[in-house]
Amino acid sequence: MKKSSSSDAPLVYSSEFGRVCPGCGKPVNACACKKSSTPAGDGTVRLRRETKGRGGKTVIVITGLPLDAAALTALAGDLKKRCGCGGTAKDGVIEIQGDHADTLLAELTKRGYKAKRAGG
């Protein structure tokens, strides 16, 4: 894992270790700084509908969840099962494929989160 001296950009991915923490330079699983353990926010979970850059396909992006990576992945799995669709959890954000905003809003509210739709 040799850093290039020609650029000031930190290493964010290594084919040997996967994602690398830009703060400490270690693999995310062994991160020493633990900056991204729980993202700071205003306590509101926002659901946003996106289609740009996705070949015209609709995706619901859920942001503002005060969860760590493991809990976020587990919640994403539960939401995908609830909607019967695919999706992912990465970088503190859950992406659910398809336009399931109403179902997701009801599910998150039932689980005790203060959720609302964002965007136009």
C-alpha positions as CSV (number, residue, x, y, z in Angstrom):
1,M,0.0,0.0,0.0
2,K,2.3,2.7,-1.3
3,K,1.0,6.3,-1.4
4,S,1.8,8.4,-4.4
5,S,3.7,11.6,-3.5
6,S,2.4,13.4,-6.6
7,S,-1.1,14.0,-5.2
8,D,-2.5,15.3,-1.9
9,A,-5.6,13.1,-2.2
10,P,-5.8,10.4,0.5
11,L,-6.1,6.7,-0.3
12,V,-9.8,5.7,-0.1
13,Y,-9.7,2.2,-1.6
14,S,-7.2,-0.6,-1.8
15,S,-7.6,-3.8,-3.8
16,E,-5.9,-5.6,-0.9
17,F,-8.1,-4.3,2.0
18,G,-11.2,-2.7,0.4
19,R,-12.4,0.7,1.7
20,V,-9.7,2.7,3.5
21,C,-10.4,5.3,6.1
22,P,-9.2,8.7,4.7
23,G,-8.5,9.9,8.3
24,C,-6.1,7.3,9.6
25,G,-5.3,5.4,6.3
26,K,-6.2,2.0,7.8
27,P,-8.9,-0.4,6.5
28,V,-12.4,0.7,7.6
29,N,-12.8,-2.5,9.7
30,A,-9.7,-1.5,11.7
31,C,-10.2,2.2,11.7
32,A,-8.4,4.0,14.6
33,C,-10.1,7.3,14.4
34,K,-13.7,6.0,14.3
35,K,-15.0,9.3,12.9
36,S,-18.0,7.8,11.1
37,S,-19.3,5.7,14.0
38,T,-22.6,7.7,14.2
39,P,-23.1,10.5,11.8
40,A,-24.2,13.8,13.2
41,G,-27.5,15.2,12.2
42,D,-30.6,17.0,13.3
43,G,-32.5,13.8,14.3
44,T,-34.7,13.8,11.2
45,V,-34.6,10.9,8.7
46,R,-35.1,12.1,5.1
47,L,-36.3,10.1,2.2
48,R,-35.4,11.5,-1.2
49,R,-36.3,10.2,-4.7
50,E,-33.5,10.1,-7.2
51,T,-33.2,9.1,-10.9
52,K,-30.2,11.0,-12.1
53,G,-27.1,8.9,-13.0
54,R,-29.1,5.7,-12.7
55,G,-30.2,5.1,-16.3
56,G,-33.7,6.5,-15.6
57,K,-34.3,4.0,-12.7
58,T,-35.9,5.4,-9.5
59,V,-34.1,5.0,-6.2
60,I,-35.2,6.1,-2.7
61,V,-32.2,7.5,-0.8
62,I,-32.6,7.5,3.1
63,T,-30.3,9.8,5.0
64,G,-29.9,11.0,8.6
65,L,-30.1,7.7,10.3
66,P,-28.2,7.8,13.6
67,L,-26.9,4.2,13.3
68,D,-23.4,2.6,13.0
69,A,-22.5,0.6,9.9
70,A,-23.7,-2.8,11.2
71,A,-27.1,-1.5,12.3
72,L,-27.5,0.4,9.1
73,T,-26.9,-2.7,7.0
74,A,-29.4,-4.7,9.2
75,L,-32.0,-2.0,8.8
76,A,-31.4,-1.8,5.0
77,G,-32.0,-5.6,4.8
78,D,-35.3,-5.3,6.8
79,L,-36.5,-2.4,4.5
80,K,-35.6,-4.3,1.4
81,K,-37.6,-7.3,2.6
82,R,-40.5,-5.1,3.5
83,C,-40.6,-3.6,0.0
84,G,-39.6,-6.8,-1.9
85,C,-36.8,-5.1,-3.8
86,G,-33.1,-4.6,-3.9
87,G,-30.9,-1.9,-2.5
88,T,-27.7,-1.1,-0.6
89,A,-26.3,0.6,2.5
90,K,-23.1,2.5,2.1
91,D,-21.5,5.6,3.5
92,G,-24.2,6.2,6.1
93,V,-27.0,6.2,3.4
94,I,-29.5,3.5,2.5
95,E,-30.6,3.2,-1.2
96,I,-33.8,1.3,-2.0
97,Q,-34.6,0.4,-5.6
98,G,-38.0,1.5,-6.9
99,D,-40.5,4.1,-5.8
100,H,-41.4,2.8,-2.4
101,A,-41.3,6.1,-0.5
102,D,-44.8,5.8,1.2
103,T,-44.0,2.2,2.4
104,L,-40.6,3.2,3.7
105,L,-42.0,6.4,5.4
106,A,-44.6,4.3,7.2
107,E,-42.1,1.6,8.2
108,L,-39.5,4.1,9.6
109,T,-42.2,6.0,11.5
110,K,-43.5,2.7,13.0
111,R,-39.9,1.9,14.1
112,G,-39.8,5.2,16.0
113,Y,-37.8,7.5,13.7
114,K,-38.9,11.0,12.9
115,A,-39.0,10.7,9.1
116,K,-40.1,12.9,6.3
117,R,-39.9,13.2,2.5
118,A,-37.4,15.6,1.1
119,G,-37.1,17.1,-2.3
120,G,-39.7,18.2,-4.8
